[in-house]
Amino acid sequence: MDVFFDPVFLKHDTGFHPENAGRLELILDSLDEDKLKKPRNGEGFLKLAHTPDYITKVRQACKDGGYLDMDTPVSPDTYKAACMAVGAAVDASESEGFALVRPPGHHAFADRGSGFCIFNNMAIAAIRLAEKGKRVFILDIDVHHGNGTEALVLGRENIEFLSIHQSPLYPGSGLTDRPPNVINIPLPPNTGDEGYIAALEERVEPEIKKFDPDNVGVSVGFDAYYLDCGSVLGNALTITQKTYKRIRDMLIPYKTFFTLEGGYHPRSLLEGAHALMDL
């Protein structure tokens, strides 16, 4: 599997913050260099999901430094990193690859960023595929509900969105389905492998089969992993590699690509990614 990565992702300076460059250290060290592919710059795809005013706002905010909102810091290299993250997601969607990116994207809306996210990498990649006539199933397995992605694809033809996440937890949404194309599966804290895999087999797998997608895009948050339990973000689903391997097996029949969202313990990313994607 190709892994799309650019060193500018490490230059997105968030200071003393859970979403920092150190998150990627162990997984990068574990990968052979020939697996790492330089992504395209995705700036030209931003308007697929974001308003021109918001794009301008982000560009200016990054020049000045500071925060887009109380949770989302930006720095002079953030705009380029965010554009390259979009490009990496698009490249991954074309090659069944993994976009190993930061900043993440699934809390980003059309006209605002939030929850550490600037541009919605997954939504842009999925919308682009859908506009080419592909049926795209988005599976969001971050511990937090993918509220930005949900908002951006709600009601769109050829896209179905399913988020399986912890509740109660930030951002407090994702409690019910939103017809015609959004499915939400909130799980209680400490669900663990048994409960999570039951949800996969009873709810997630049947929904994917019913939709019969051309492509599956996975918003990968490794913050549901047991090593992230008790972090400053309060993540507590406590799943292990067993669950990620079950997700991998479930997705074998489909053309699947992955984009990184959360995960704040470096070993969560290392162990989760190797179990899920067999890197």
Secondary structure, 3 states (H helix, E strand, C coil): CCEECCHHHHHCCCCCCCCCHHHHHHHHHHCCHHHEECCCCCHHHHHHCCCHHHHHHHHHHHHHCEEEECCEEECCCHHHHHHHHHHHHHHHHHHCCEECCCCCCCCCCCCCCECCECCCHHHHHHHHHHHCCCCEEEEECCCCCCHHHHHHHCCCCCEEEEEEEECCCCCCCCCCCECCCEEEEEECCCCHHHHHHHHHHHHHHHHHHHHCCCEEEEEECHHHEHHHCCCCCCCCCCECHHHHHHHHHHHCCCEEEEEECCCCCHHHHHHHHHHHHCC
